[in-house]
Amino acid sequence: MTSNVALEPLFVLVDDHIHSARLMRRAMQMNASPARVAWIGNARRAERTLARLLGPGATQRPDMVIVDLKSYSGASAAFISRIGNLAAAANVPLAAITDTGAADPRHALLKSGADAVFVRHHDLDAYRAEMAKIIDFWVRETVTWPIRA
């Protein structure tokens, strides 16, 4: 699902807070990111949307799914477990955002099927730097970018 504007990649964001989604979009834009971020809602709404976007016969797919749910409660890992096979079959990477860079939460998210885990920082500059890491991951780790570049 690539936007028509200069073939920007489209990252869909699963987040239970619109404020957080807006912050991520602004942080990506401030990094002069080549990607657009589209918030597709909380877990329940996003799961239905992703079933349509990633399912068989889908004509437009996102370039990456970013999951930012309450990771301390296991919500992100549970969501990724439910959609992981669908994303893998569609060749769409899954990135997760966690509150901490500690090994246990990272391991749980990776074990659930996340391709990469990034940290939500409270400092705005650190948060922007982490958003740049998401772009770097997508460029380095996917086969989509070289085809389009």
Backbone as a chain_set.jsonl record, in Angstrom:
{"seq": "MTSNVALEPLFVLVDDHIHSARLMRRAMQMNASPARVAWIGNARRAERTLARLLGPGATQRPDMVIVDLKSYSGASAAFISRIGNLAAAANVPLAAITDTGAADPRHALLKSGADAVFVRHHDLDAYRAEMAKIIDFWVRETVTWPIRA", "coords": {"N": [[0.855, -1.161, 0.0], [1.387, 1.602, -1.108], [1.782, 5.073, -1.001], [0.691, 7.561, -3.348], [2.238, 9.781, -3.494], [5.247, 10.482, -4.488], [5.905, 7.785, -4.27], [6.032, 7.042, -1.542], [6.662, 4.928, 1.238], [4.142, 3.268, 3.175], [3.4, 3.077, 6.47], [1.485, 1.327, 8.741], [-0.074, 1.986, 11.797], [-0.76, 0.503, 14.851], [-2.318, 1.402, 17.626], [-3.43, 2.256, 20.872], [-3.982, 4.837, 21.542], [-4.8, 7.888, 20.206], [-3.364, 10.245, 20.514], [-0.721, 9.385, 20.91], [-0.311, 8.206, 18.425], [-0.439, 10.442, 16.762], [1.81, 11.808, 17.681], [3.859, 10.047, 16.874], [3.588, 10.229, 14.084], [4.242, 12.95, 13.661], [6.887, 12.937, 14.632], [8.144, 11.263, 12.779], [7.831, 12.817, 10.48], [9.368, 15.047, 11.17], [11.86, 14.006, 10.997], [12.32, 14.051, 8.387], [11.324, 11.868, 7.113], [10.908, 9.255, 4.707], [8.519, 7.993, 4.826], [4.964, 7.556, 5.283], [2.73, 7.611, 8.033], [-0.034, 5.855, 9.031], [-2.644, 5.763, 11.221], [-4.419, 3.022, 12.348], [-6.099, 2.403, 14.354], [-7.125, 0.908, 17.528], [-6.36, -2.344, 18.989], [-8.577, -4.105, 18.435], [-10.022, -2.88, 16.298], [-7.917, -2.557, 14.467], [-7.144, -5.175, 13.949], [-9.233, -6.196, 12.394], [-8.99, -4.485, 10.191], [-6.387, -5.106, 9.298], [-6.725, -7.771, 8.575], [-8.126, -7.467, 6.251], [-6.328, -5.872, 4.733], [-4.008, -7.435, 4.591], [-4.777, -9.905, 3.854], [-5.546, -12.736, 1.637], [-5.767, -11.891, -1.764], [-5.723, -9.176, -1.367], [-5.203, -6.006, -2.702], [-3.776, -3.76, -2.112], [-1.193, -3.239, 0.098], [0.159, -2.475, 3.329], [3.452, -1.15, 3.91], [4.782, -1.661, 6.221], [3.899, -2.813, 9.481], [3.352, -1.273, 12.519], [3.281, -1.824, 15.91], [2.006, -0.518, 18.795], [0.963, -0.999, 21.554], [-0.245, -1.496, 24.903], [2.447, -2.573, 26.149], [3.423, -3.442, 28.599], [1.387, -4.907, 29.63], [1.266, -7.044, 28.031], [-0.241, -6.795, 25.773], [0.69, -5.958, 23.243], [2.352, -8.099, 22.448], [0.459, -10.175, 22.411], [-1.274, -9.28, 20.39], [0.468, -9.228, 18.18], [1.053, -11.949, 18.014], [-1.416, -12.893, 17.146], [-1.687, -11.754, 14.574], [0.643, -12.302, 13.266], [1.236, -14.504, 11.474], [-0.341, -13.837, 9.289], [0.808, -11.388, 8.496], [3.395, -12.274, 7.881], [2.876, -14.017, 5.743], [2.085, -12.158, 3.889], [4.393, -10.87, 3.506], [5.038, -8.584, 4.999], [6.711, -6.608, 7.232], [6.705, -6.661, 10.847], [6.833, -4.358, 13.397], [7.486, -3.562, 16.772], [6.709, -1.414, 19.512], [8.039, -0.639, 22.631], [7.986, 0.125, 26.163], [10.38, -0.012, 27.432], [13.855, -0.757, 27.083], [14.672, -3.118, 28.077], [15.71, -6.558, 28.294], [13.783, -8.676, 28.722], [11.066, -7.736, 27.989], [11.615, -7.152, 25.27], [12.414, -9.654, 24.296], [10.039, -11.11, 24.656], [8.346, -9.827, 22.823], [9.701, -10.278, 20.406], [9.618, -13.061, 20.367], [6.899, -13.414, 20.065], [6.554, -12.799, 17.439], [7.364, -10.387, 16.342], [9.352, -8.527, 14.089], [11.177, -6.616, 14.683], [12.068, -4.595, 17.509], [11.422, -1.571, 19.082], [12.091, 1.308, 21.17], [10.004, 3.335, 23.17], [10.604, 6.543, 23.888], [10.683, 9.08, 26.409], [11.873, 11.53, 26.222], [11.867, 13.961, 23.757], [13.774, 14.329, 21.659], [15.213, 11.917, 21.781], [13.128, 10.178, 21.198], [12.516, 10.922, 18.557], [14.908, 10.12, 17.36], [14.665, 7.373, 17.683], [12.493, 6.871, 16.017], [13.701, 7.358, 13.59], [15.325, 5.124, 13.543], [13.452, 3.154, 13.062], [12.753, 3.652, 10.403], [15.263, 3.183, 9.254], [15.522, 0.442, 9.83], [13.449, -0.61, 8.228], [14.33, 0.093, 5.659], [16.785, -1.319, 5.5], [16.089, -4.003, 6.043], [14.0, -4.947, 4.479], [12.735, -6.234, 1.381], [11.357, -4.625, -0.219], [12.098, -1.887, -0.458], [14.586, -1.677, -2.079], [13.606, -2.469, -4.553], [11.869, -0.461, -5.265], [13.47, 1.785, -5.2]], "CA": [[0.0, 0.0, 0.0], [2.293, 2.724, -1.229], [1.061, 6.287, -1.357], [1.007, 8.063, -4.679], [3.153, 10.903, -3.378], [6.651, 10.064, -4.634], [6.043, 6.385, -3.883], [6.381, 6.913, -0.13], [6.131, 3.734, 1.898], [3.088, 3.534, 4.138], [3.455, 2.276, 7.687], [0.246, 1.41, 9.502], [0.197, 1.999, 13.231], [-1.775, -0.022, 15.756], [-2.058, 2.115, 18.875], [-4.687, 2.5, 21.558], [-4.112, 6.26, 21.856], [-4.627, 8.749, 19.043], [-2.307, 11.213, 20.819], [0.539, 8.691, 20.641], [-0.225, 8.037, 16.971], [-0.096, 11.752, 16.187], [3.197, 12.085, 18.048], [4.722, 9.26, 15.991], [3.522, 10.812, 12.742], [5.032, 14.19, 13.67], [8.304, 12.6, 14.81], [8.626, 10.755, 11.495], [7.908, 13.949, 9.556], [10.473, 15.916, 11.578], [13.083, 13.334, 10.56], [12.282, 14.045, 6.923], [11.122, 10.462, 6.789], [10.279, 8.975, 3.423], [7.321, 7.18, 5.057], [3.754, 8.094, 5.905], [2.209, 6.773, 9.099], [-1.49, 5.895, 9.104], [-3.165, 5.108, 12.421], [-5.58, 2.196, 11.994], [-6.913, 2.184, 15.542], [-6.691, 0.014, 18.606], [-6.179, -3.747, 18.591], [-9.791, -4.704, 17.858], [-10.278, -2.283, 14.988], [-6.773, -2.814, 13.59], [-7.129, -6.586, 13.539], [-10.168, -6.314, 11.26], [-8.41, -3.763, 9.056], [-5.235, -5.854, 8.792], [-7.223, -8.976, 7.903], [-8.483, -7.032, 4.902], [-5.152, -5.357, 4.03], [-2.965, -8.451, 4.442], [-5.368, -11.182, 3.464], [-5.454, -13.159, 0.239], [-6.513, -11.053, -2.694], [-5.571, -7.745, -1.083], [-4.482, -5.351, -3.787], [-2.885, -2.764, -1.519], [-0.687, -3.68, 1.395], [1.083, -1.528, 3.954], [4.85, -1.538, 3.787], [5.176, -2.177, 7.531], [2.935, -2.649, 10.566], [3.982, -0.894, 13.783], [2.349, -2.098, 17.005], [2.33, 0.232, 20.006], [-0.101, -1.194, 22.536], [0.267, -1.539, 26.272], [3.362, -3.717, 26.164], [3.589, -3.946, 29.967], [0.313, -5.855, 29.895], [1.337, -8.139, 27.07], [-1.184, -6.562, 24.674], [1.404, -5.926, 21.959], [2.767, -9.466, 22.119], [-0.741, -10.952, 22.073], [-1.741, -8.822, 19.081], [1.424, -9.692, 17.17], [0.844, -13.395, 17.878], [-2.634, -13.133, 16.368], [-1.59, -11.34, 13.169], [1.982, -12.593, 12.758], [1.223, -15.373, 10.289], [-0.939, -13.067, 8.195], [1.83, -10.429, 8.047], [4.491, -13.027, 7.267], [2.408, -14.508, 4.446], [2.007, -11.0, 2.999], [5.749, -10.317, 3.445], [4.996, -7.252, 5.604], [7.369, -6.69, 8.534], [6.033, -6.198, 12.058], [7.695, -3.706, 14.377], [6.798, -3.3, 18.033], [7.234, -0.346, 20.354], [7.934, -1.002, 24.034], [8.338, 1.198, 27.099], [11.714, -0.197, 27.978], [14.767, -1.516, 26.249], [15.094, -4.306, 28.827], [15.735, -7.792, 27.498], [12.579, -9.5, 28.846], [9.99, -7.299, 27.082], [12.071, -7.301, 23.875], [12.38, -11.077, 23.96], [8.633, -11.519, 24.542], [7.812, -9.302, 21.566], [10.337, -11.011, 19.304], [9.092, -14.433, 20.399], [5.515, -13.391, 19.581], [6.567, -12.669, 15.994], [7.842, -9.079, 15.878], [10.614, -8.567, 13.354], [12.064, -5.665, 15.347], [11.481, -3.932, 18.675], [11.947, -0.237, 19.306], [11.752, 1.829, 22.501], [9.299, 4.615, 23.272], [11.347, 7.432, 24.789], [9.923, 10.235, 26.877], [12.582, 12.68, 25.702], [11.45, 14.115, 22.362], [14.89, 14.09, 20.738], [15.477, 10.475, 21.783], [11.994, 9.563, 20.503], [12.723, 11.16, 17.123], [16.014, 9.251, 16.927], [14.133, 6.005, 17.605], [11.667, 6.812, 14.808], [14.654, 7.217, 12.476], [15.77, 3.725, 13.547], [12.392, 2.364, 12.421], [12.945, 3.838, 8.962], [16.496, 2.465, 8.899], [15.213, -0.989, 9.844], [12.644, -0.946, 7.059], [15.173, 0.197, 4.462], [17.797, -2.382, 5.504], [15.604, -5.36, 6.245], [12.925, -5.392, 3.594], [13.07, -6.323, -0.041], [10.523, -3.667, -0.924], [12.768, -0.621, -0.751], [15.482, -1.695, -3.241], [12.837, -2.612, -5.791], [11.256, 0.814, -5.573], [14.465, 2.867, -5.251]], "C": [[0.902, 1.224, 0.0], [1.503, 3.953, -1.655], [1.491, 6.748, -2.737], [2.02, 9.187, -4.644], [4.575, 10.363, -3.357], [6.903, 8.643, -4.15], [6.534, 6.209, -2.452], [5.873, 5.586, 0.411], [5.073, 4.151, 2.918], [3.216, 2.55, 5.286], [2.114, 2.437, 8.389], [0.579, 1.199, 10.968], [-1.005, 1.49, 13.998], [-1.446, 0.559, 17.118], [-3.388, 2.388, 19.556], [-4.89, 3.957, 21.943], [-3.827, 7.103, 20.62], [-3.511, 9.764, 19.284], [-0.931, 10.611, 20.506], [0.751, 8.519, 19.142], [0.157, 9.355, 16.308], [1.35, 12.119, 16.485], [4.156, 11.322, 17.132], [4.739, 9.853, 14.589], [4.364, 12.085, 12.672], [6.524, 13.896, 13.786], [8.896, 12.073, 13.507], [8.789, 11.901, 10.499], [9.086, 14.862, 9.897], [11.819, 15.306, 11.189], [13.211, 13.341, 9.042], [12.152, 12.613, 6.418], [10.497, 10.294, 5.415], [8.948, 8.234, 3.595], [6.17, 8.008, 5.613], [3.328, 7.104, 6.982], [0.699, 6.96, 9.139], [-1.939, 5.107, 10.33], [-4.405, 4.321, 12.034], [-6.362, 1.755, 13.227], [-6.281, 1.274, 16.565], [-6.665, -1.428, 18.102], [-7.406, -4.323, 17.889], [-10.046, -4.17, 16.452], [-9.152, -2.625, 14.004], [-6.742, -4.255, 13.11], [-8.063, -6.818, 12.357], [-9.585, -5.657, 10.004], [-7.253, -4.549, 8.441], [-5.658, -7.149, 8.106], [-7.586, -8.647, 6.457], [-7.246, -6.618, 4.106], [-4.096, -6.427, 3.734], [-3.48, -9.784, 3.92], [-5.184, -11.508, 1.989], [-6.31, -12.254, -0.649], [-6.409, -9.564, -2.427], [-4.735, -7.116, -2.183], [-3.527, -4.286, -3.282], [-2.486, -3.234, -0.138], [0.163, -2.578, 1.999], [2.51, -2.044, 3.787], [5.415, -2.054, 5.105], [4.032, -1.921, 8.503], [3.728, -2.348, 11.826], [2.942, -1.051, 14.877], [2.848, -1.4, 18.261], [1.144, 0.166, 20.96], [0.534, -1.243, 23.918], [1.177, -2.759, 26.44], [3.567, -4.272, 27.562], [2.515, -4.963, 30.318], [0.361, -7.06, 28.973], [0.433, -7.952, 25.872], [-0.488, -6.562, 23.318], [1.799, -7.332, 21.525], [1.57, -10.317, 21.709], [-1.258, -10.567, 20.69], [-0.835, -9.345, 17.972], [1.289, -11.196, 16.962], [-0.366, -13.702, 17.001], [-2.473, -12.788, 14.896], [-0.265, -11.723, 12.513], [2.007, -13.44, 11.504], [0.671, -14.649, 9.078], [0.077, -12.077, 7.622], [2.974, -11.148, 7.337], [4.099, -13.526, 5.88], [2.34, -13.38, 3.419], [3.373, -10.339, 2.812], [5.79, -8.865, 3.925], [5.625, -7.358, 6.989], [6.526, -6.09, 9.655], [7.06, -5.595, 12.999], [6.865, -3.437, 15.617], [7.497, -2.165, 18.765], [7.006, -0.777, 21.798], [8.378, 0.166, 24.907], [9.776, 1.121, 27.567], [12.579, -0.997, 27.012], [15.263, -2.778, 26.925], [14.906, -5.57, 27.99], [14.429, -8.577, 27.561], [11.435, -9.024, 27.945], [10.376, -7.446, 25.606], [11.942, -8.759, 23.439], [10.938, -11.558, 23.776], [8.029, -11.044, 23.224], [8.412, -10.016, 20.36], [9.811, -12.437, 19.22], [7.66, -14.487, 19.863], [5.44, -13.22, 18.066], [7.0, -11.312, 15.471], [9.174, -9.257, 15.159], [11.646, -7.645, 13.982], [11.315, -5.023, 16.503], [12.201, -2.613, 18.892], [11.412, 0.296, 20.632], [11.049, 3.171, 22.381], [10.045, 5.448, 24.309], [10.469, 8.61, 25.199], [10.575, 11.544, 26.435], [12.304, 12.784, 24.211], [12.577, 13.858, 21.375], [15.225, 12.602, 20.646], [14.361, 9.73, 21.041], [12.149, 9.731, 18.996], [13.838, 10.271, 16.582], [15.539, 7.807, 16.792], [13.253, 5.835, 16.37], [12.561, 6.688, 13.567], [15.172, 5.787, 12.394], [14.722, 2.816, 12.896], [12.529, 2.455, 10.906], [14.172, 3.061, 8.502], [16.259, 0.962, 8.854], [14.47, -1.366, 8.566], [13.494, -0.914, 5.789], [16.15, -0.968, 4.387], [17.207, -3.772, 5.409], [14.509, -5.814, 5.302], [13.412, -5.446, 2.154], [12.307, -5.284, -0.84], [11.301, -2.44, -1.364], [13.69, -0.696, -1.972], [14.731, -1.805, -4.573], [12.298, -1.254, -6.235], [12.286, 1.909, -5.784], [15.055, 3.043, -6.628]], "O": [[1.139, 1.811, 1.056], [0.662, 3.885, -2.552], [2.549, 6.354, -3.228], [2.607, 9.516, -5.675], [5.046, 9.853, -2.34], [7.995, 8.332, -3.674], [7.354, 5.333, -2.176], [4.766, 5.164, 0.076], [5.115, 5.259, 3.454], [3.146, 1.337, 5.091], [1.656, 3.559, 8.608], [1.397, 0.352, 11.328], [-2.123, 1.974, 13.823], [-0.408, 0.242, 17.699], [-4.371, 2.715, 18.89], [-5.874, 4.285, 22.606], [-2.736, 7.035, 20.054], [-2.785, 10.11, 18.352], [-0.083, 11.27, 19.904], [1.869, 8.668, 18.648], [0.983, 9.378, 15.396], [2.037, 12.68, 15.632], [5.15, 11.88, 16.667], [5.801, 9.965, 13.977], [5.12, 12.273, 11.719], [7.336, 14.532, 13.115], [10.033, 12.403, 13.168], [9.772, 11.949, 9.759], [9.733, 15.395, 8.995], [12.811, 16.025, 11.066], [14.107, 12.709, 8.483], [12.781, 12.212, 5.439], [9.657, 11.094, 5.006], [8.313, 7.883, 2.6], [6.365, 9.006, 6.307], [3.544, 5.899, 6.848], [0.207, 8.081, 9.265], [-1.642, 3.919, 10.454], [-5.34, 4.877, 11.458], [-7.187, 0.845, 13.154], [-5.105, 0.919, 16.496], [-6.919, -1.689, 16.926], [-7.274, -4.965, 16.847], [-10.261, -4.947, 15.521], [-9.413, -2.944, 12.844], [-6.35, -4.521, 11.974], [-7.724, -7.549, 11.427], [-9.675, -6.202, 8.904], [-7.144, -4.65, 7.219], [-5.01, -7.579, 7.151], [-7.374, -9.457, 5.554], [-7.121, -6.97, 2.933], [-3.375, -6.332, 2.741], [-2.701, -10.677, 3.586], [-4.73, -10.678, 1.201], [-7.439, -11.908, -0.301], [-6.955, -8.764, -3.187], [-3.681, -7.636, -2.548], [-2.561, -3.949, -3.966], [-3.33, -3.582, 0.688], [0.816, -1.827, 1.275], [2.731, -3.232, 3.551], [6.4, -2.792, 5.119], [3.293, -0.946, 8.37], [4.663, -3.073, 12.168], [1.852, -0.486, 14.793], [3.957, -1.65, 18.732], [0.42, 1.143, 21.148], [1.741, -1.044, 24.056], [0.724, -3.837, 26.826], [3.858, -5.459, 27.709], [2.71, -5.793, 31.206], [-0.426, -7.995, 29.126], [0.337, -8.845, 25.03], [-1.017, -7.106, 22.349], [1.604, -7.71, 20.37], [1.66, -11.096, 20.76], [-1.639, -11.437, 19.905], [-1.311, -9.844, 16.952], [1.402, -11.669, 15.83], [-0.349, -14.648, 16.214], [-3.059, -13.457, 14.044], [-0.079, -11.487, 11.319], [2.731, -13.122, 10.561], [1.163, -14.829, 7.964], [0.194, -11.941, 6.404], [3.464, -10.679, 6.309], [4.9, -13.465, 4.948], [2.515, -13.612, 2.222], [3.506, -9.373, 2.061], [6.478, -8.025, 3.345], [5.137, -8.108, 7.834], [5.75, -5.156, 9.451], [8.043, -6.244, 13.356], [5.679, -3.12, 15.524], [8.709, -1.981, 18.653], [5.916, -1.225, 22.154], [9.06, 1.08, 24.442], [10.324, 2.111, 28.051], [12.082, -1.807, 26.23], [16.166, -3.443, 26.418], [14.055, -5.63, 27.103], [13.997, -9.105, 26.536], [10.88, -9.832, 27.2], [9.541, -7.826, 24.785], [11.432, -9.057, 22.359], [10.647, -12.319, 22.854], [7.282, -11.782, 22.582], [7.704, -10.322, 19.401], [9.585, -12.959, 18.129], [7.253, -15.49, 19.276], [4.394, -13.464, 17.465], [7.004, -11.101, 14.258], [10.017, -10.049, 15.581], [12.849, -7.861, 13.836], [10.089, -4.919, 16.483], [13.43, -2.55, 18.887], [10.411, -0.197, 21.153], [11.447, 4.03, 21.594], [10.102, 5.079, 25.482], [9.624, 9.072, 24.432], [9.892, 12.557, 26.29], [12.481, 11.812, 23.476], [12.351, 13.223, 20.345], [15.489, 12.087, 19.56], [14.629, 8.759, 20.334], [11.936, 8.782, 18.241], [13.73, 9.733, 15.48], [15.968, 7.096, 15.883], [13.263, 4.775, 15.744], [12.212, 5.995, 12.612], [15.432, 5.284, 11.3], [15.07, 1.824, 12.254], [12.43, 1.446, 10.208], [14.131, 2.364, 7.488], [16.738, 0.282, 7.947], [14.828, -2.338, 7.9], [13.383, -1.802, 4.944], [16.329, -1.55, 3.317], [17.781, -4.639, 4.749], [14.128, -6.984, 5.333], [14.379, -4.783, 1.777], [12.585, -5.086, -2.023], [11.181, -2.0, -2.507], [13.583, 0.165, -2.844], [15.184, -1.286, -5.593], [12.274, -0.94, -7.425], [12.005, 2.88, -6.486], [15.904, 3.912, -6.83]]}, "num_chains": 1, "name": "protein.A"}
